[in-house]
Amino acid sequence: MSEIKLIVGLGNPGDKYDKTRHNIGFEVVDAIAKDWGLEWRENNRFKGNYSEGFVPNLGKIRLLKPTTYMNHSGQAVRSVCDWYKIAPESVLIIYDDLDLPVGKLRLRLSGSAGGHNGIKSIIAHLGTQQFPRLRIGIKKTDTVKDTISHVLGKFSPDEQPYIKEALAIAPKVLETVLSDGFEKAMNLYN
């Protein structure tokens, strides 16, 4: 397993999508940036909001929130990878997952897109499925029929405690990945 050199949170830019289920990746990297004292800057070359800095005990950290919209996230990820010569297996992607219960975290070293258009785009642009991920559950109930409305909707009051907990735990998960390795983090948090 390669060292993680870039952490990417997936979502859609703009106030319209703020705090929606599909933007949980943005929320996690925002929480990380805040916890680690990193500031966001718009970066046109990287097609996103970008942050980097040295974090004590963790080393050099790079964060990215693509502003390409979810379906074109791979463009932004590829541009950072090309600029810094980062291998795909050193890029950790954080995104929402319809198959996991709300707020459940799951680390994986690789895998298919599983129907997620942001991940499809990243796979297409990096030319591989071999990159680590942190998935966060946004599972819809049986009563919800429209997937698009669900992922672009906001979390219900009943879901809020689970999401709040996930957002509190996610930085700890990533600190473990960076300091102790992916396998130890998987054993502790999956």
Number of C-alpha atoms within 10 A of each C-alpha: 11 13 15 23 21 24 24 25 24 29 30 25 18 9 8 10 16 18 16 19 28 27 25 29 24 25 22 23 23 21 16 21 20 13 11 16 12 19 14 16 12 15 15 11 10 22 21 25 18 20 20 17 15 13 13 8 9 15 12 13 18 19 26 28 30 27 22 18 18 22 17 20 28 22 20 26 27 22 18 21 18 12 10 10 11 17 18 23 20 18 24 25 23 28 27 27 26 21 14 16 15 24 24 19 22 18 23 17 16 14 14 12 14 11 10 15 15 23 25 19 20 25 21 15 17 19 11 14 18 18 22 23 22 25 22 29 23 25 20 18 11 6 6 10 10 9 12 9 11 19 21 18 17 17 18 9 8 9 13 14 14 18 20 11 12 20 22 14 15 20 20 14 22 21 15 19 20 18 14 12 16 22 14 13 20 18 9 10 15 12
